[in-house]
Amino acid sequence: MNLRLVTCDGKTYLAPTVTEWRLRRTGGVPCDDLEAVCLFDGQLMEVLPRIYRFSAYQEDTLVLRGVVDEYRAEVSERGRLLTITGRGMAALLLDNEAEAVEYQGATVGEILRNHAAPWGVQSGTCRDLQCAGVYRVDSGSSQWQAVSGFTRYVGGFLPWFTADGTLQVCPMAGSGVHRSIDSTAAVTDCSVRFTRYGILSEMLVKDKSRQTSQQVVNREFLNLGGSRRQVLYTPGVSTLAAMRYTGEYQIQRSMEGTRQVELTVAGAFAAQPGDVAWVTYPPLGLTGGYDVVEAESRGGSAGETTTLTLEERDHVDI
């Protein structure tokens, strides 16, 4: 891996030789992040305070562009080293707070102009979305919450960032390539996880002023013996259909990330978020298609690996 560092006055420097690194791609939240350890001869010491962006390349392929969060120069028994840590461009939306605002009939273009573009975030693929009613950005929300809340409420999906830092306003699942992980793949570790805690079995949505309520049940979880009810009070302007949607939305959110497969394969950047992995792993009875939701690649003296977090295709973000 090689690392290019950009200063706030627009100058670019090639970081010293990278000896160890870890790069995680999620496309959204938690944010993409990088930690790279370099040999250090002190030549960049005066430049380091002005470094604010990085671009990481694997051979000639850009694997992440982002915001520098910290550098650490050290001299120890390990030698003279420079460590650079940073996050993907989603950090610009996560770190900046939005003002409280209420939109009437907002379009996705309006939301991006107000909550993404001012922070230097460029948009790529963009679905044509418009809110039929009111969309509110609450006080204390980040710019990411303002954008992702709109796309989720109106379109039913979360936006995501490519490796080069472009915001994609479309579903991430299935947007990448299809990959096969079978008996020919060098799988070193594999685990299956199903988390029951936090899944809602029932959502009761109540409108106190109109004395109406809607009960929405999670039949799948109820059939598994689940029991976790939540009561939500809405303003006195909600229709029964809107209340039911709210209940279904909360149940869907409670199920996110509860069914996951994590596996580690030899080699870096074996897949990235948005890819579809067709997995055959008999020891744990795995077979079928999974969406890659996170990919963490590591490199160093011990070699290179990729750890993938996968979700069953029937249980991805919608």
Residue, then its C-alpha position, 0 to 999 in steps of 0.5 A: m500500500n502507498l499513501r498520499l497525504v494532502t495539506c490544507d493548502g493543496k500540496t500532496y506528499l507521498a508518505p514514507t514506506v507503509t509497513e503495516w495497515r488496516l483499512r475498513r470499508t462500510g460505505g456508511v456508518p460506522c465510517d470507513d477508516l484507515e490506520a497506516v504505520c510508516l517508516f519515518d525519517g523526520q522529513l515530513m515533520e514540519v508538514l504533518p500539522r497541515i495534512y488534512r486529507f489522504s488517499a490510500y492506494q493498493e498498487d495503482t487502485l484507489v482503495l480509500r480517500g478520506v479525512v486525516d484524524e490523527y498522526r503520531a510520530e514516534v521513536s521507540e524500540r520499534g524504530r522511528l515510525l509515523t502512524i496516520t489514522g483517518r476516516g472516509m468522506a462520510a466523516l464530513l457529514l458525521d462531524n457537522e451538525a445540522e440546524a433544525v428545519e422543516y421541509q414541505g415537499a422536499t426533493v432529494g436535490e434540495i436535501l443534498r444542496n443544503h446538507a451535503a454539498p456545503w461540506g465538500v461532499q460530491s454526489g454520484t448516482c442519485r434516485d429521484l426522491q420527493c417527500a409527499g408531506v413534511y420532513r423534519v431535521d431535528s435539532g442536534s442531528s448531524q448532516w449525515q442524519a439529515v441526508s440518511g433520514f430523508t432517503r430512508y423515510v422517502g426511499g426506504f434505503l440508506p445512502w453510501f460512499t464509494a472508496d473515492g468519497t462520492l455519495q451514492v443516493c441509492p441502495m448499496a446492497g447488490s450495487g457491486v460485483h458477484r463473488s464466489i467463496d467456496s472450497t477453493a477460497a482460502v478461508t481461515d476463520c468463519s463464524v455465524r451470529f444471530t443476535r436476539y437482543g433488541i429485536l422488536s416483536e411488537m410495535l404499538v404506535k399511539d396518537k394520544s390526541r386522536q385516541t387512535s393506535q396501531q399494533v404492528v407485530n413481527r411475526e417471524f420473531l414471535n414464531l421464534g419465541g421473541s418478546r419485546r414490545q415498544v410503545l411510540y407516541t406520534p403527533g396528532v397529525s398521523t394517519l393510520a397508514a402512516m402510523r402502521y408504516t412507522g411501526e413497520y419501520q421501527i421493527q425493520r430497524s430493530m432487525e438490522g445486523t442481527r443475522q451475520v456471517e463473518l469470515t476471513v480469507a487470505g489476501a487483501f480487498a477480496a470484496q467490498p461493501g455492496d458486493v454479493a458473495w455466494v458462499t459455500y461453507p459446509p462446516l457451518g452449513l452455509t450456502g447461498g447469497y450474502d450481501v457484503v456490508e463490511a470489509e476489513s483488509r489488513g497488511g503487514s509482516a504476517g501477510e494480507t487478509t480480508t475479513l468480511t461481514l455478510e448478511e443474508r440477502d433476505h435481511v439486508d437494509i431496505 
